[in-house]
Amino acid sequence: MGFLDILLIIFAVVLILLSLLQSGKSDGLSSAFSGGDGLNLFANVKERGAEKVMSNLTLAVGTIFFILVLIARVIQ
């Protein structure tokens, strides 16, 4: 197992944890099937404070993970 593989595992775990820590932005899957009034997929939701930091951090870690996967694929 090389250095790049270890980096990929670390970034994958961090990305999963960040995704799980984010709060939901909709009423959930049950309201989608039951016709809940609050489900609007194109609503402009403003993130503030910790939610915005978590969202930006998740985006950054996801981008780094994607780049590492491309690098690993090109090297192998």
C-alpha positions as CSV (number, residue, x, y, z in Angstrom):
1,M,0.0,0.0,0.0
2,G,1.5,3.2,-1.1
3,F,1.4,6.8,0.2
4,L,-1.3,7.7,-2.4
5,D,-3.5,4.8,-1.3
6,I,-3.3,5.9,2.3
7,L,-4.2,9.5,1.4
8,L,-7.2,8.2,-0.6
9,I,-8.4,6.2,2.4
10,I,-8.0,9.2,4.8
11,F,-9.8,11.6,2.4
12,A,-12.6,9.1,1.8
13,V,-13.3,8.7,5.5
14,V,-13.2,12.4,6.1
15,L,-15.6,13.0,3.2
16,I,-18.0,10.4,4.5
17,L,-17.9,11.9,8.0
18,L,-18.4,15.5,6.7
19,S,-21.4,14.3,4.6
20,L,-23.0,12.6,7.6
21,L,-22.5,15.6,9.9
22,Q,-24.4,17.9,7.6
23,S,-28.0,18.7,8.4
24,G,-30.7,17.8,6.0
25,K,-32.0,20.5,3.7
26,S,-35.4,19.0,3.0
27,D,-38.3,17.3,4.9
28,G,-36.9,13.9,4.0
29,L,-37.7,11.0,1.6
30,S,-41.1,10.2,3.2
31,S,-42.5,13.6,2.2
32,A,-41.3,13.2,-1.4
33,F,-43.5,10.1,-1.8
34,S,-46.4,11.3,0.3
35,G,-46.6,14.6,-1.4
36,G,-45.4,16.9,1.4
37,D,-45.8,20.6,0.9
38,G,-42.3,21.5,1.9
39,L,-40.4,19.7,-0.8
40,N,-39.0,22.2,-3.3
41,L,-35.8,20.9,-4.9
42,F,-35.0,24.3,-6.5
43,A,-35.5,26.4,-3.4
44,N,-32.7,28.9,-2.7
45,V,-31.6,28.0,0.8
46,K,-29.1,30.3,2.4
47,E,-26.5,28.6,4.5
48,R,-25.1,30.5,7.5
49,G,-22.4,30.0,10.1
50,A,-21.4,26.4,10.8
51,E,-23.6,25.0,8.0
52,K,-21.7,27.1,5.4
53,V,-18.3,26.1,6.8
54,M,-19.3,22.4,6.7
55,S,-20.6,22.7,3.2
56,N,-17.5,24.5,1.9
57,L,-15.3,22.0,3.7
58,T,-17.1,19.1,2.2
59,L,-16.8,20.6,-1.2
60,A,-13.1,21.1,-0.8
61,V,-12.4,17.6,0.6
62,G,-14.5,16.2,-2.2
63,T,-12.6,18.1,-4.8
64,I,-9.2,17.0,-3.4
65,F,-10.5,13.4,-3.3
66,F,-11.5,13.6,-6.9
67,I,-8.1,14.9,-7.9
68,L,-6.3,12.2,-5.9
69,V,-8.4,9.5,-7.6
70,L,-7.5,10.9,-11.0
71,I,-3.8,11.1,-10.1
72,A,-3.9,7.5,-8.8
73,R,-5.5,6.3,-12.0
74,V,-3.0,8.0,-14.2
75,I,0.0,6.7,-12.2
76,Q,-1.3,3.1,-12.2
